[in-house]
Amino acid sequence: MTQFPFAGDFDQYHDFFGPPVTPDPKLHPARSAPAGYQLRIELLGTSPQVWRRVLVPSDIHLDELHSVLQSAMGWEDAHLHRFQEKADGRSARFLTLFDQFEGQQGIFEFDVRLDEVLSRKGSTLYYDYDFGDDWQHKIKLEEITTEVPVEAVCIDGALACPPEDCGGVYGYEELAQWVRAGYPEDAVPFDLSVEEMKEWLPPNWHPDHFTAESVRMAHRNAVGGVQMVPQLQDFLASLPPEPDHLLQELLAQEEWSELSSETPPDLPAEAVEPFTQFLRVVGDGLKLTQAGRIPPAQVSELSHTLGLDQWYIGKLNREDQVYPVALLHELSRQLGFVYLRKGTLLPSKAGKALLSGVPGNGRLFADKLPLGTTRRFNEDAGWITVIVAGSGISFHEWEAHIVEVLSAIGWERSNGMMVLPAVAANPTLNALQILARGLHRPEEPEPGRITDLARLARVACRE
């Protein structure tokens, strides 16, 4: 018999009825000058309560706050998440990149600063992580200070983060009780043996063990004395010995030694032209077809502007038949240059900045790398691509190095008859290749362009 979710969770299973309809969150004016925010994060439903206290700049965006919460709590960023105004499935929410890919419409977390949501002492925001285990967090603004922290830092808290995929609050409570009792054989959770259960748990995990210093220590994976972004730290920490060794060899290259002083490159107009031409076609807003594609007239216009009619074989008026246009559309959305609202493709703040020729435009790309991380392969391949590109390796050797590390991790593919080695293709590589040589693959990139992209990739790794 078909099992349906209970009524309160229908919005989480919107494939039954189409995308959920929720009101847009209410935003406050951003502060004229950044402040320091002291936040208390509580994991709802836990008793005694799992909580953290962090200091953050008030002008960080919600997608950056997501990374802070993951690190402070101890999650692995292995599931979807959402920010919302209340701890209610139908509350006004901020959309993520995954929601964008699903065609949902609303206000995106990467366009919203924290001080546009939490404007006064005592105001709250809710963060839901892993819609299966349903970990709900309450974020409360405890203090506002004039001293702005240079980076987010955890200063206090209590109890260890629950293990991923342990079954939510009830599974965590059963697990915590078993560990506190000394691992009794007659009460092992999840129908596993004691040894199997200990092996499944995170190393040295105990529900009562937590120090704020341990959070700060988790951020100290560094290259050339520079702290790397938590997501990259977590990726490297998860690797088996062979792929870890391959990547550590690349990170030991001389190119990484000046990371602390490197700034995002100014990419030349020719490098970003495919994206700026796409943004010009989008204009102030481009109504998509019912299938969510670029209309034929604009596909033809873009194909001509980009010179596809000089080499691409086939008709140039349907997005689903013109791969370079479809790729630009997808990458522009993943890079946050455009977003979808009520069936219309609109330029974002980042997209308008790129089109205006803002200095240091490499930052607009670096801040979003790696791309497509809602899929595990794209995340792994994306970080590998960034490290390979940042290590000064010849452009024509990128793919071979990426495949070598992917294969060492264990990634493979199948054609239905046999298992084949992994391929290098991933959204991060696609974006860097377009910046290197445009959309026409036979084109040879200029050496200076590859140097710029190596710097861009390194900046993407730095916290």
N, C-alpha and C positions, 0 to 999 in steps of 0.2 A: 504494500500500500504506500502511495506517495506521502512522504513526510514534508509538511510545510512549516516554515519558521513561524514562531508565535508573532502575534500582531505587532508587538513593539519593535520587532527586528525586520519588518517588511522592507524598510528603506535600505537595509544592508543587502537585500536580495532583489535589487531593482530589475534584474533581468526578467522577472516574471511580468512586470507591468511597465517597463520603460524606466528611464532615469528618475530618481526621486525629485520631488519638488519641495524645496525648502526656501525660506526667506534668506535674503542676503544679510550678512552680519552688519551691525552698525559700527561705523568707524568714527574716531575722534580726530581732530587736527593733530598732526605730528608736532612734537616739541620743536621750538625754534632752535634750541641747542640741546644736544644729547645729555642725558643724566645717567646716573647709576641706578639700576633696579635690583633690589634684593627680592628674590622670589622664593616662596616655599612651594614645593611640589609634593603632593600627597598621593599615594597609590590607594585609591578608594577601595573599600571593602576589606582591606587587610587589618588584622588586629592581633598583636600590637601593630601599629601602623608603620609601613615602609614610607620614608619621606626623605627629602633632600632640601638643602638651602643653597641657592646659587646666586652669584653676582653676575649681572650681564649689562652691557650697554643698552640703553633704551632704544637705540635706533637699529638694532638687528632686525632682520626680517624673520617672519615665522618659519620659513624653511630652514633658516640658520638656528632658530630656537629648537626646532625638531632635533637637530644634531646635538645640541647642548643637552636636551632631555635624555636622549639615548645614552650619551656618555655618563651623565650624572647618575642616572638610575642604574646603568649597567646592562641595558638591553643591547641586542646585536643588530638592530635595524634590519631584521629579516622578514618583516611583515609590513602591511600597509598601515597608514595612520591618518588621523584627521584632527584638526583643531576645530572646536565649536564653542558657542557662547554658553551653553548649559550642558549638564550631564544628561542629555536627552537625545535619543536617536533622531528626533525630528527638529532639533534645534538648528538655528542658523549656523552654517559651517563655512570654513574656508577650504577651497578646492586644492588638490595636489596635482602634480603632473599626471599621475595615473588617472585621476578624474578627467583631466584634459583629454587624454587619449581615448577615454570612454565617451567623449562628446558631451560631458556635463558642462553646465553654464553657471557662472557665478563669479565670486571674487577669489583670486588665487593667492595662496599663502606666500608665494615668492614676490608678490607685489605689495605686501602689507608689512609695515613696521610694527614692532611690538608696542611702541607708545601710541599707535593709532588704535590699539585694542585695550590695553591697560593704561588708563590715563591718570588714575588717582590711587592713593593708598587704600588697600582693601579690595580693589577690583579683582575680578577672577576671570579665568579662561580655562577651558577643559580640553584635554588631549587624550584621544582614544588610540590605543596601539594594539594591533593584532585583533582583527574583528572576530576571530574564532575564539581565542582565550578572553578577549574583551577586557584588556587592561585599561581602566579609566583613571586618569590623573587630573587632579585639581591643582591649578596654578594660581597662587595668590600673590599679589604685589604687596610685600610687607613694608618696604621702606623705599624712599626715593632720595638719592644723595646727589650732591653736586660733583662728587668725585666719580669720574667715569672710568670703569675698569678697561684696561687695554684689551683683555680677552675674557671670556667667560671662565668662572672658577667656582668649584663646589667648596663651600666652607663648613658645611655641617650636614648631618643626616643620621638616620638610624636604620638598621637591619639591611641585610643583603637583598639584592634584586632577585625576584623569583627566576628560576630557570626558564628559558624559552620553551614553549609548547608543553607546559606542565599541566594544562587543563584549567587555566584561569585561577580565580581566588580559591575555589574549593579544592582544586588539585594541589595548589600551593600549600594550603593549610594542612592537608593530609601529609604532604611531603615534609613540611617543616616539623610537624609533630613527630614523624618517624625519625628524622635526623636528630632532633633534640633528645629523643629517647635512646639514642645510641645504636641505631640501625637494627632493631629487633627482627629476627627471622620470621616471626609469626605475624608481622604487620607490614610487610613490604608493599608499597603502593604499586599500582599498574601491573600486577601479576608478573613481576619479574623476580629473579633471584636477588639476594643481597649484593652479590658481585656485579651482576648486570646493572643493578640500580646505581651502585657506586660509580661504575664506568660511565653511565649515562649522565650523571650529575656533572656540572662544571667542576674543574679541579679545586679541591679544598673548600667546596661550598658548604657553608653553614648559615642558617637563616639569621643568626644573631651577630654575624661578623660584618662590620662595616666601619671604615674610617674615611673621612673626607680626603685624607692624604692618599689613600689608595686610588681615588678617582683622579687626582692630579698626576699620580704616578702612571696611570694608564694613558696619559697624554704625552708621555715623554719619549715615545718612539721618535727618533730624530735622525735626520740626515744632515751631515755637516754642521751639527749643533743646532739645527732648526727643527722645531716641532712640526710633525706632519698632521694632516687632518685626521680626525678620529676614524673616519670610514676607511682610510688607507691603512691606518694602524691595525684596525680590526681585520682587514683583508690579509695583510701580511702575517698577522698572528694565527690566522686560520689555515695557513698553507702547510702541506707536508714538507719534509726536508728538501727534496729535490727542487721543486719549483721555487721554494723560498731561497735556496742557494743561488739559483739562476737570477732572480730579481735582486738579491743583495749584491751580486757581482755588478749589476748595472748601476745600482744606487751608489756603489763605491767609485764610480767613474769621476774624473776630475770636474766634469761639467756641473756636478751637484755641489761643489765646494763653496760657491759664491751665492748659494740660495738665499741666505739671509738678506742680502742687499739687492737682489734682483727685483725688477719692476716689470709689470705686464708690458709686452711690446706694443708699439704702434704699428699695427698691420697696415700695409699699403692698400689703397683703394682697390687695386686689381685683385688682391687676395680675397677681400670680403665682397667683391662685386656680385657673385651669385646670390648672396644673401640680401644685399641692398637692392638688387634688381627685383628679387621676390617681394621685398617690402614695398617697393614702388608700385608693383602691381596690386598689392593688398591695399595700398593707399590708406584712407581713413577708415576703411571697412570694406570687405569683399564678401558678398553673399554667396555661400557655397551651394552646390547642387543638393538635391534631396539625399544623395548618397554620400554627402560630406566631402565632395571633391571640388577642385578648382573648376570654374565654368570653362567650356571649350574656347571661348574668345580669349580669355586670359591665358589659357595654356598655350594657344597659338602665339599670342603676344610675347609671352615669356620665352618661349622656344626660339623665336626670332631674335629677341634681344640678347639672349645668351649664346646665340650662334649654333644652336642645336641643328638648325636646318642645313648646316654645312657638313654635318657628319652623321647625325642620328638617322637610322633607317626606320621608316614607318611614318604613319600619319602623326601629326603633331598637334592634335586638337582634343585629346582625351587624356586626363591625368593618369588613368590606370594603364595607358598604353605608352606613356612617355616617362620612363623610369627616372631620368634626371629631375624632372619637375616634381614627381611624387616624392623623391628623396629630399629635395629642397624643402618641400612642404612639411614633411615629417621632422626633419632636423630643425627647422625654424621653430616648430612647436616645442621640441625637446629642449632647445636652447633658450626658450622663453622669449623669443622675439615676437611671437604672435600668440594669440589665444582665441578660443571660440566662445562666442556669446550669442545665444538665440539664433544659431545657424549662420552667424556672420563672423568671419575671420578678422580680428582686430589687431593692430600693432600694440605691443606692450611698451612700458617705459624703456626697457632695454632695447627693444627694436627701434624706437624713435631715436635713442642715443646713438645706435650704430649708424642709422641713416644720416644723422647730423654730422658724422665725422668726429665724434668726441675723442679727445686724446686718450692714449692708453686703451684703445678699443679691444686689445687682447684680453683685458680683464672680463669683458662681457662674455667671452668664450670660456676662459679659465674657471670662472665661478660656477659654471654648469657642468664641468667635466668630472667624472665620466657620465655619459648619456645612457638613457634606457635602463636605469638600474632597477626598475620594477621587475626585470627578468634577471635571474641569477647569472646566466651566461654573459649577458651584456655588462653586468657589473664587474665580473671577473675579467672579461676580455677588455673592458674599458680601462680598468686600473693598470693592466699589463700594457696596454697601448700607451697610456700616459707615461709610464716609467720608461718604456722603450724609446718613445719619441724624445723624452727629456734627457736621455743619456748620450746624445750626440751620435747615435748610430746612423749610418747611411740610410736615406729615405727608402732606397730599393731593398733594404734588408729588414725593414720594419716587420713585414708580414711573416717572414721566416722566424724571427725571434718570438713574435706573438704566438705563433702556432707551437713552437717548441715548449713554451711555458704552459700553454693551455693543455697540451698533451701530457705534460708532466703532472698536472693537477688531476687529469683523468677525463677531461672533456673529449667526447667523440661524437660522431654522427652516424646515421644509418640511411642507406638508400632503399631499405626494405628487403635487401638480399644479403648485405654484408655491412659490418661495422667499419667506418672510415675514420681517418684522423680528423681532428677539429679543423675548422677554417678560421682565418683571422678576421673575417668580415664582422664588424660590429658598428653601432652608431658613432662611437667616439672616433674610430679609425676613419669612417666615412667623412665626418666633419673635418678632421685634420687633413685628409687627402684633398678635399675640395679647397681648403685654404691654401694648400701647397701648390696645386696645379689646375684648379678649376674643375669643370665637370668632364673634360675630355681626357680620359686616362692616358693616352700616349704622350700627352704634354710632359716635358721635362721641367721639374721645378727649379727655380733659381736657388743657388746655395744660400743666399742671404735669407730667403723665405724659410728654409728649413731651420736655420739658426733661430729665427724669430719664433717658430713653432716649438722648438725645443725649450726655449725660455717660457713660452706660454704653458707648456706641459708641466714644467717644474713649478711654476707659480701655482698651478692647480693643485699640487701636492702639499703646498705649504699652508699651515693653519694661520 
